[in-house]
Amino acid sequence: MDIFATGEIKQLVEKYKKEIEKYIYPSGRNMQLRETEARKIIRTVQKMKITELNVELELHYVVCCIEVIEDFGYWDQGYYVALEKMFYNATSGINELGVQEKYEERIIEIIHKASEFGLELSY
């Protein structure tokens, strides 16, 4: 509840980023991906209705997924669709908050990196 009193989300962002990373990055001998678990965390956080927190976690999810694609050459249509949907959720939140300038550089970097792997994200 402190989040509503102070508006400070940094601790929550860091906490949830670690949880998301735990599920996105492959583990075990079979390179088991569990990004669906990361999406469940984000859906749970969305219920808190803190748009800035949602945006931070959604963008982090997208960046992590792009890193998996880059590092492991992972290609799966469903994976790409989920990544794109998460990106557009984040950009929608950015527009809702009216903080386009704050996220502009990150968005450009994500779009550029994604394009290297055939993902056509736009903002």
C-alpha positions as CSV (number, residue, x, y, z in Angstrom):
1,M,0.0,0.0,0.0
2,D,3.0,2.3,0.3
3,I,3.1,2.5,-3.4
4,F,-0.2,4.5,-3.4
5,A,1.0,6.8,-0.7
6,T,4.5,7.5,-2.1
7,G,4.0,6.8,-5.9
8,E,7.4,5.1,-5.7
9,I,7.5,1.9,-7.8
10,K,11.2,1.2,-8.2
11,Q,11.2,-1.5,-5.6
12,L,8.2,-3.2,-7.1
13,V,9.7,-3.0,-10.6
14,E,13.0,-4.6,-9.5
15,K,11.2,-7.3,-7.6
16,Y,9.0,-8.3,-10.5
17,K,11.7,-7.9,-13.1
18,K,13.7,-10.6,-11.3
19,E,10.7,-12.9,-11.2
20,I,10.0,-12.3,-14.9
21,E,13.7,-13.1,-15.8
22,K,13.5,-16.3,-13.8
23,Y,10.8,-17.6,-16.1
24,I,11.8,-16.1,-19.5
25,Y,15.4,-17.3,-19.7
26,P,15.7,-21.0,-20.7
27,S,16.7,-23.4,-18.0
28,G,17.7,-27.0,-17.8
29,R,19.2,-29.3,-20.4
30,N,16.2,-29.1,-22.7
31,M,16.3,-25.2,-22.7
32,Q,12.8,-25.2,-21.3
33,L,11.2,-21.8,-21.8
34,R,8.5,-20.7,-19.3
35,E,7.6,-17.3,-20.6
36,T,3.9,-18.1,-20.0
37,E,4.7,-18.0,-16.3
38,A,6.2,-14.5,-16.8
39,R,3.0,-13.4,-18.5
40,K,1.0,-14.7,-15.6
41,I,3.1,-12.5,-13.2
42,I,2.4,-9.5,-15.5
43,R,-1.4,-10.2,-15.6
44,T,-1.4,-10.4,-11.8
45,V,0.4,-7.1,-11.5
46,Q,-2.0,-5.5,-14.0
47,K,-4.8,-6.1,-11.5
48,M,-3.0,-3.6,-9.2
49,K,-3.9,-0.9,-11.8
50,I,-0.5,0.9,-11.6
51,T,0.0,1.7,-15.3
52,E,3.6,2.8,-14.9
53,L,4.5,-0.5,-13.2
54,N,2.7,-2.4,-16.0
55,V,4.6,-0.5,-18.6
56,E,8.0,-1.1,-17.0
57,L,7.3,-4.9,-16.6
58,E,5.9,-5.3,-20.1
59,L,8.9,-3.5,-21.7
60,H,11.2,-5.7,-19.6
61,Y,9.4,-8.8,-20.8
62,V,9.8,-7.7,-24.4
63,V,13.5,-7.0,-24.0
64,C,14.1,-10.3,-22.3
65,C,12.3,-12.2,-25.0
66,I,14.3,-10.4,-27.7
67,E,17.5,-11.4,-25.8
68,V,16.4,-15.0,-25.8
69,I,15.8,-14.8,-29.6
70,E,19.2,-13.2,-30.1
71,D,21.2,-15.6,-27.8
72,F,19.5,-18.9,-28.7
73,G,18.0,-18.3,-32.1
74,Y,14.6,-19.2,-30.7
75,W,11.8,-18.9,-33.2
76,D,8.2,-19.8,-32.5
77,Q,5.2,-18.0,-33.9
78,G,3.3,-18.0,-30.6
79,Y,6.4,-16.6,-28.8
80,Y,6.6,-13.7,-31.3
81,V,2.9,-13.0,-31.1
82,A,3.0,-12.8,-27.3
83,L,6.1,-10.5,-27.5
84,E,4.3,-8.2,-29.9
85,K,1.1,-8.1,-27.8
86,M,3.1,-7.3,-24.7
87,F,4.9,-4.5,-26.6
88,Y,1.7,-2.9,-27.7
89,N,0.2,-3.2,-24.2
90,A,3.2,-1.2,-23.0
91,T,3.0,1.4,-25.7
92,S,-0.7,1.8,-25.0
93,G,0.1,2.4,-21.3
94,I,2.7,4.9,-22.2
95,N,0.1,6.8,-24.3
96,E,-2.4,6.6,-21.5
97,L,0.1,8.1,-19.1
98,G,1.2,10.7,-21.6
99,V,4.9,10.0,-21.0
100,Q,6.1,9.3,-24.5
101,E,9.3,11.3,-24.1
102,K,10.3,9.3,-21.1
103,Y,10.2,6.0,-23.0
104,E,11.1,7.2,-26.5
105,E,14.7,6.1,-26.5
106,R,13.9,2.6,-25.0
107,I,11.1,2.1,-27.5
108,I,13.3,3.0,-30.5
109,E,16.0,0.6,-29.2
110,I,13.4,-2.2,-28.8
111,I,12.0,-1.6,-32.3
112,H,15.4,-1.6,-33.9
113,K,16.6,-4.8,-32.1
114,A,13.3,-6.6,-32.9
115,S,13.6,-5.7,-36.6
116,E,16.9,-7.6,-36.6
117,F,14.9,-10.8,-36.0
118,G,12.0,-10.1,-38.4
119,L,9.7,-8.5,-35.8
120,E,8.0,-5.4,-37.1
121,L,7.1,-3.4,-34.1
122,S,5.9,0.2,-34.5
123,Y,5.0,3.1,-32.3
